Amino acid sequence: MRCEISFVFSPRNTLDVVVDTDPTVADAAAARKWLDDTWEAMGCEPVRPSGKVLLLDKILGVTDAYGYSALSSDSARAQELARHIAHALGRPRVTVDLPGLRVGY
């Protein structure tokens, strides 16, 4: 499956990454674990007042922690993040919108 991930950091800073993958149940579980571990390792904070952290919140947090500069200058890192998002969500098109605090597919 071809998956297109669009990262929106600001109106001027966007990044589009395409990954080819055939996600399996094991891949999805590993991707969610990678997002969990990376979210914690990067010291990301909950975005909800309740403190509850959903998978989509972890995607937002990890993307924000990496930032536009790191992802746009390191294609391997951008591909890795996009691949994990693709596996975790299993969708052909995903938009990670940091200013809007949403992940759409």
C-alpha positions, -999 to 999 in steps of 0.1 A, spaced: 0 0 0 12 35 -8 8 59 21 12 96 19 19 114 51 16 152 52 32 171 81 19 206 86 41 226 110 29 260 98 14 275 67 50 279 53 65 247 67 50 215 54 66 182 45 51 153 24 65 118 28 55 88 8 60 52 21 52 19 5 41 -6 30 17 -35 36 9 -31 73 1 -62 93 -13 -66 128 22 -72 141 34 -40 123 6 -20 138 14 -32 173 51 -25 168 44 10 154 21 18 184 49 7 208 75 27 189 52 58 192 47 51 229 84 47 236 94 77 215 67 99 230 81 91 265 118 93 255 113 127 240 95 140 270 63 149 252 35 163 273 -3 155 271 -22 181 250 -56 174 266 -65 191 299 -76 157 313 -41 143 308 -54 114 287 -31 105 258 -45 89 227 -25 74 198 -32 105 177 -19 127 205 13 107 205 17 112 167 12 149 172 37 150 201 64 130 184 61 150 152 63 183 172 92 171 192 112 162 161 102 195 145 103 207 109 140 213 108 150 178 119 124 160 97 131 181 66 169 177 69 169 140 78 149 120 52 156 87 70 141 101 102 111 115 83 106 81 66 108 62 99 82 84 115 59 82 84 63 44 83 53 41 119 23 64 114 12 44 83 15 11 102 -3 24 133 -32 39 114 -34 17 83 -46 45 62 -35 55 26 -34 93 34 -27 110 67 -23 146 76 -6 156 108 -16 192 114 3 206 144 -13 241 143 -48 226 142 -38 199 168 -53 171 146 -45 140 127 -68 135 98 -72 105 74 
